[in-house]
Amino acid sequence: MKYNFDELVDRIHEEGSYSTKWGNNERMAKMFLTDKLPEDRLCFFVADMDFRCAPEITEALVKEAQHGIFGYSAAPKEYFDAIIRWMKVRFDLDVKAEEIRTAHGAHSAIVEAIQKLTKVGDGVLVPRPTYYYNGDVTGVGRHYVGFQMKNDNGYYTMDWEAFEALCKEPQNTMAIFQQPHNPTGRTWTPEEIEKIAKICRENNVIMLCDDVHMDIARKDVKVTPFIKVAGPEGIVMVTGINKTFNLAGLAVTNVIIQDPALREKMGPAMPMLSPFGIRACITAYTECDQWVDELNEYLDDCIDYVVDRFHKELPKVKVHKPEGTYILWLDFTDCGFTNEELHQRIAGQAHIGFSDGEGMEPPAGTLFRRFCVTSPKSVLKECMDRLVEVLK
Ligand SMILES: Cc1ncc(COP(=O)(O)O)c(C=O)c1O
C-alpha cells in the first residue's frame, strides 16, 4: 500500500482539527452521560473518517494557501472536467459540464432541489430507516412521508406495495433515495433501480438521489448510479468529495441533472465555492484514484473484522455486512436492554459514541445504533474489546 491508514491522528488535541465528532462541547459530554468528556472516548457517530486525506490534496491546499489572496472565486473549466473524468472512469457515466451545478454540502443541494422542484404542501417520500432528511423537507413546508423498508435479517429491500401506493397519491411529488443507502448499507441493484424509476415516472414523482457515499463499497460490489441505469428523466443526482475524500469541512457538493426540464426548473443559481474547495475537488478527481482504491481495501478489512467479532462474540446483536458505505446498522432489539440501559453500557461505561438509532426512524419497538467504521484498525480493536466487555 502506498498510503497509511493505520496512522493514529489525534483529533481531540491536535491544533486545526475543529472536529464535530471529537470536539469538546456540552452536547458531546451529555452524550457520554458526564459533565466532562472522557479522554479515552471513541467516536463513531459522524460520517467522517479519522484518516488524513490524500497527501496530494493536502499539498494542493498548501499551494493554494501560499497564494495568499482568497478573493471571490469561480469554478474553472478544469473543475467540471475533473468531475466528468471521475464519473466516466469510476462509473462509466457520461456527464457534460452544463449538467453539473454546485452546492455547499449535500443538505443545501437537497433543500434547493426540494424548493425548486416541488410545491409547498407536497409530500416527499423517504424509505425508512434513513439518514436525516426530515428537517430538509419540513423546513421548507413540504410533508415528510416516511415508509418502512422490508428487513430480512438485516438485508433491506423496498416495500414495493407501500412505495407504489404512496407514489400514486398525487400530492407526493418527490422521493429521496440513496445509492448506497445510509444506514443500511444497501447498494440498489440495476433491477431495483429500474423498478423504482418505472413507478416514479408513471406517477410523476421526481427521484432525488443522494449518492454522496457512491465511491465507498466492498470490493465485490458495483455501485450503479440511478441515472446510469434509468436514464436522465426525472432524476437529480447529488454527489461530492465530502465523504469519499474525507473533506466534509470544505463542503463541496456537485449536483448532476441530465433532464433538461428539471435543469430549467432549477435555474442558474450556483453558490460560490472557496478556492480551497475548488482546488481540492480538482485534485481529488484527477490525482486520487489510488487513494480511494486503497481506502476501500482498508475499509473492507475493517468491516470484515468488526462484523466477524459481532457474529462470534456478540451474536445477539444482528449485523449485516454493508454492500456500500462504511456504516454498520446494529440491531440490538433481541439483546434484552432498554434504550437507556444500552446507552449506559455503550456510552457511559465503554465511552463509545454511536449514533442513536431512533433518529434514523426504524420501526417502533426496535433498538438500533449506527456505527461508522472509519477509524484505524487498532482503534476498532479497542472499540470491539470494550463492547464485548460491557455487553457480554
Ligand atoms: C447520505 C448522506 N447525505 C448527506 C449527508 C450530509 O452531507 P453534507 O455534509 O455534504 O451536507 C450525509 C452525511 O453524513 C449522508 O450520510
The ligand as a Gaussian input file, in Angstrom:
#p B3LYP/6-31G(d) Opt

LIG

0 1
 C      -26.458000      10.073000       2.942000
 C      -25.939000      11.397000       3.393000
 N      -26.392000      12.501000       2.785000
 C      -25.976000      13.728000       3.154000
 C      -25.061000      13.885000       4.181000
 C      -24.628000      15.252000       4.558000
 O      -23.652000      15.622000       3.678000
 P      -23.066000      17.097000       3.626000
 O      -22.109000      17.206000       4.754000
 O      -22.381000      17.155000       2.312000
 O      -24.215000      18.032000       3.742000
 C      -24.578000      12.761000       4.847000
 C      -23.643000      12.897000       5.969000
 O      -23.424000      12.017000       6.755000
 C      -25.014000      11.477000       4.439000
 O      -24.562000      10.372000       5.019000

